[in-house]
Each structure stands twice: as C-alpha cells, then as structure tokens.
Amino acid sequence: MTQSPSEPVPLVWVLLGDKAGDNAQCLALAEALGWPFQIRSLKWRLVFWVSNHLLGASLLTLDHRRSDRLEPPWPDLVIAIGRRSVPIARWIRWQSGGRTKLVQIGRPQAPLRLFDLVVTTPQYRLPPGPNVLHLSRPLHLVRQERLEQEGEVWRPRLSHLPRPWIALLVGGPTSHLRLSPSVVREMVRLVEAAAIAKGGSMLISTSRRTPPQVAEAIEEAVRVPHQLHRWRPVPHENPYFAYLALADEFFVTGDTASMLSEACATGKPVTILPLPAVDGLVEWTTRVIPAGIAAIAGKKRAKRILGRLSALGLVRLRRDIARLHHAMLERGLARLPGMPPPVAPIPALDERALAADRVRRLFVPTRGGGSRASLPSFGNSAYGEPAA
C-alpha cells in the first residue's frame, strides 16, 4: 500500500533507547514505511522500574539532560519499542491532543488497547488481537547494499583466513539463560569442529551483552585460524555487518533474537546454539505461577486468563526464546546442532513490508472522516494464533 501523492506525509518520530537490537527494529520499520522520520534518543532514570500502570502518560522516567528535546510540532506517528518507552509515547500523544498514533514493538507491559498497533514476535507470548501483529522474527536492518559495501571493505582484511568462513555470533546471559565461560568453551569446540572438518576458519563477534570473562574464554579457547571482534563501548571499527556479508555459515547463541534474525536474513545456513536455563527465583516464579493457574483452572481456561491479563499488562509472561527458535526451525530458516540442513526452506515473507503496510493503514481515511485506528484485515497473526 503506497501513499497517494495528494495526501500529506505523516510526521514520524522514532524513539531510540540504549539497546542496539531494539533500536534496529524501530529503524527497520521506519525505513520500510518510506516516509521521512526524525529520531529522538532517550535516556532513562532509575524510576523506569516502576509499573507502566502507575507511570501513565508521563516523563517521570526520562533523563531530560541526556535525552533529545520533545517539543512541538508533535508527530502524527510514534514508533517505539519495549516497556520503558511506553509512558513517553503516551505523553507525546497526550500533548498532541490524542492525534498521534502509537506503534509499539515487542512487549509494552501495558494494556494493548492503548496502542494503535503492537508488532510482536513469538518469544513475548502476547495474545492475538485486532491491533496486534505477530511476526515470526524481529525486524532487522540487514540490506543487500550495506552487506556489499561492508563486504568490500573487509574482504581484503580477512583474505589470509582459509575458506569457508564460519561465523560465531555471541550474545549474553539473560535472567532465564546462562552464558558462562564453560558454556561458551563448549560452543567454541563445536564450531571449531565444523571449521576443521571443512578446512575453514572462524569469524567471531561478541556483543554489548557479552560479559568480559566470556569474551576472554573465547579468546583462550579458539585454536583454529580466526578473527575475533570484541565489542567495546567506545567508537571503533566493527566488522559485524561484514561477517554477515562474507561468512558462509553462522552459529548464533540462542539468547539473541536480533542476531538470529539478522543471520537468517542473509539466506545462509544458520545453527542456533541454545543456552542452558538459569535456576533462580525469577525463572521459578515465571514458570510456577502460570503452571499454578493451569492446575487450578485447567489449561484452556488458564490460557484465556493469562492472555487477558497479558493484554491488560497485568501479567508479564516469561520471555520464551524457544518459541522464536521453533518459528525459525518451522520455516526452515535455521537448525539446531546435529540437525540436517532444511531441504526446501519455506519462502521468506517480507515481514518489514507486512508491518509497514499495517502502519500505513492506520492513516487510511474512513467514511466518517479521521482514520482507522486498527485494521484486522491481515488476521491476528501472520502465521496463525501463537501457541500457549
């Protein structure tokens, strides 16, 4: 769906935070729209831990000194991601007199009815709804032009390494998943075995979430010819997109939805390296509470109850990265260690275009004037309703 030349182009703001993967999803959607957009970089105060139900439409979580100014003219559309941006996005809409449309990516942890569109992925376990679009994997900024450009720059620097080039992309531990030096050493041995069997070498990249001790364990463990890029907080040359462009095969730690989505976007073989679960209080409560409801109310009724509570932002279901893995495996985008490569991958949907079209439809005039706040014409999900 394209914008008519006679229609005014909406003013779009993209709210960015401190997470590169989240920012990439917002920018990917903004770019797919094809409309000019303005970036507003935000920094947070510690009060962001307060529930969004209590914060409402406010700037209480915003660190004004380190954030971009938020002032009129107010936008027609705000694209944001995650729960931290929710009070800010709602405040912007309030300032505009309710005119601004809100598109939230991921899991808002607020009532879903507050948003014109929520674009989400399997690991967040959000219920279906007319204003909820379920995608199979996160949006990304992998573009052929950028891959070609980065590949040309870095190919001569990697030419001393024997082919094939096998990439290991490393994320970091989460509240539910463990990535320790011992775990990463096992992963290095697995990828090394693949490189040795094929007479190749390794391209290794850590990320912002990779603990220093894990990066050090990788450096000590790897024995085959390789190049290791250790992420650093200061500006420096980063070969990550060159690795995406040039690697012949990818192994990606299972915690990082963004890296998995970006590797799959290359169309090359991708192996997911699942991480062991953490046995802790957070893991226990996020598993036991839903299980307790299911035991009392029955599985079907519990699914409905948890879905309603999740839609209201009253319950935060455990982020289940295995659901994302399953969606990728189901579509032939990736495999697990030991699995044969998919014989015939399902043709990839252009999910950026799908999401962008849903956003454009928010601005389609209705018979009574104004525009549609949400359209269920695509169905509740691009792939059917998500599993419980």
Summary of the structure (lengths in Angstrom):
residues: 388
radius of gyration: 21.7
end to end distance: 32.4
largest distance: 68.1
contacts: 1212
relative contact order: 0.14
helix: 38%
strand: 15%
